[in-house]
Amino acid sequence: MSSFKKLLKVVAASAFVLSLAACSENDAESAGEELDEMVTDAGNALEDGGDKIGDMANDAGNAVEDACEDVKEGVEAEDDDC
């Protein structure tokens, strides 16, 4: 959810920068550069969020496997791998 909030902040800031650019022709280039930076930051935030979700999924899978192995050890199964 924090990635979504970051994206909303970037969109709001982008709209603000574009509105400033419309008021002044001299700042159009710098506004474009700011917008590029904001879009890059938004992409990075979304990528980081995706990485965190992937890490959480891996952790959950490992926890399930560990629990399965513990149960098999508890019942003294011949094969304790899951």
SVG drawing of the C-alpha trace seen along z (x, -y; Angstrom):
<svg xmlns="http://www.w3.org/2000/svg" viewBox="-3 -33 19 78">
<polyline fill="none" stroke="black" stroke-width="0.4" points="0.0,0.0 2.9,-2.4 4.0,-2.1 0.5,-3.2 0.7,-6.2 4.1,-7.1 2.7,-6.8 -0.2,-9.1 2.3,-11.6 4.3,-11.5 1.1,-12.0 0.1,-15.0 3.5,-16.5 3.6,-16.0 0.3,-17.8 1.7,-20.7 4.9,-20.9 3.0,-20.8 0.7,-23.6 3.8,-25.7 5.3,-25.0 2.1,-26.3 2.6,-29.6 6.2,-30.2 7.8,-29.3 11.3,-29.5 10.6,-26.8 9.2,-24.3 12.5,-22.5 13.1,-22.2 9.5,-21.1 10.0,-18.4 13.2,-17.3 11.3,-17.2 8.5,-15.2 11.0,-12.7 12.6,-12.3 9.2,-11.9 8.2,-9.2 11.5,-7.4 10.9,-7.6 7.4,-6.2 8.7,-3.3 11.4,-2.6 8.8,-2.7 6.6,-0.2 9.5,2.0 10.5,2.0 7.0,2.9 7.0,5.8 10.3,7.0 8.9,6.8 5.8,8.9 8.1,11.5 10.2,11.7 7.1,12.1 5.8,14.9 9.2,16.7 9.2,16.4 5.7,17.8 6.7,20.8 9.7,21.5 7.6,21.3 5.1,23.9 7.9,26.2 9.5,25.9 6.2,26.7 5.7,29.7 9.2,31.0 8.5,30.5 5.3,32.5 7.0,35.3 9.8,35.4 7.2,35.5 5.5,38.6 8.9,40.1 8.3,40.4 11.0,42.1 11.1,39.2 11.2,35.8 11.5,33.7 8.5,31.7"/>
</svg>
